[in-house]
């Protein structure tokens, strides 16, 4: 993974040395020789990582870091302090002004490359979440910010040395809920969605903490969980390996109290910021793609989904159909009972629609009282059967207005159309369904009209009264009619199979299959009259 690194040092030889080392690992290197130049380059180029010398004339590294973190353009750029000062006071001061890490001169190559890669990976992840949040926030059209969590963090500590564990617990417990584990296996049992940080000692004999790092990074749930490693002075190779595998930070023994608090605090703040960005993104995405009143997908998502589906129809030659329906005389509901009652009707209609269609079907609110059901891998016959089921689900029981408990009779008119293979588009499909809906309204409402490409419309005035002629029967008589038709087809197939076992005409196979699909659409595959899939 390449990254752009800004090297800041007032000694040219130090800059050239770091440039050579980083370039050998294919990093893109920028250079600055004083604090003012560093601030200008950082603001214009926005590097992935900044390596900043502490001891510089006129403006030292601490002041440069403070100004970088105060600038919104560079606030998220990780800063690594490179210094000959190894005392705890200066390290703590650097962490207080926003530095992400320290490297002590002379710089160890392993530590340098591991830290740069780890911090560049973190910056890009944060940039991605901020970008997604910003885009979806613009789609949503209003603020969706989630409040910041300031409560105690749940931290899991892996430390077999009881004295060291007790000392760290004493430092962390005033501001954290600490769980102490003595093995990696015990950590696996303790990990949950509330965990905000794992502190793991590399000297733990029972289990490999580096394996725990890889397992967390492979898990969707714990991929972004911060992991802080604790290592001995001479365990630098394993520490660098842990950072490459995805660990976020480290401490070197003996662990200083203030550094422990500063580094755990940084990781927890970063985790909570990331969680907020992710939650804001999910909320914004939901608002951008769903209808706030009904909870269904909105017009924007529907149109994009239809484009994708019709592309599959034209390319993969699958079938697809849509139902376009609206509420009959909806204006009278609003005028008689008020717009709040109208909202109740729309919400209930959305609920009944979701309960009437299949799990693979997509339901969206097109606008006003108009709704669309998108049905992949479905022909017009099955779509019409589902439309009748929906029509009956709406008309069978009155809708109840929440204020006053008034019962309102509601019906819908439905236009059905199927996508035509080769050259069909979203606009044409919606136009055919809209024309069919208009004809259903003109013909008296509370009915279904099917309109296919280049064919005259088919009007189903009352499917429940024409069970012997249509594919939309309901009630006991309808099920008897379906059963009779299906059994007749199956007997014909069985007789033909006995006389000519290897020569069943494709027309008969298609007829039986189509009838079975009709039954599944109307009564479900688990119904007693539903055919077994192995029979067709």
Secondary structure, DSSP 8 states (H G I E B T S, - for coil): ---EEEEE-S-HHHHHHHHHHHHHTT-EEEEESSHHHHHHHHHHH--SEEEEES--SSS-HHHHHHHHHHSTTTTTSEEEEEES---HHHHHHHHHTT--EEEESS--HHHHHHHHHHHHHHHHHHHHHHHHHHHHHHHH-S--------S-EEEEEE---HHHHHHHHHHHGGGEEEEEESSHHHHHHH--TTEEEEEEETT-SSS-HHHHHHHHHH-TTTTT-EEEEEE-TT-HHHHHHHHHHT--EEEESS--HHHHHHHHHHHHHHHHHHHHHHHHHHHHHHHHHB-TTT-SB-HHHHHHHHHHHHHHHHHH---EEEEEEEETTHHHHHHHH-HHHHHHHHHHHHHHHHHHS-TT-EEEEEETTEEEEEEET--HHHHHHHHHHHHHHHHSS-EE-TTT--EE---EEEEEEE--TTT--HHHHHHHHHHHHHHHHHTTSSSEEE--TTS--EEES-GGG-TTTSS---HHHHHHHHHHHHHHHHHHHHHHHHH-TT---HHHHHHHHHHHHHHHHHH-TTSTTS--GGG-
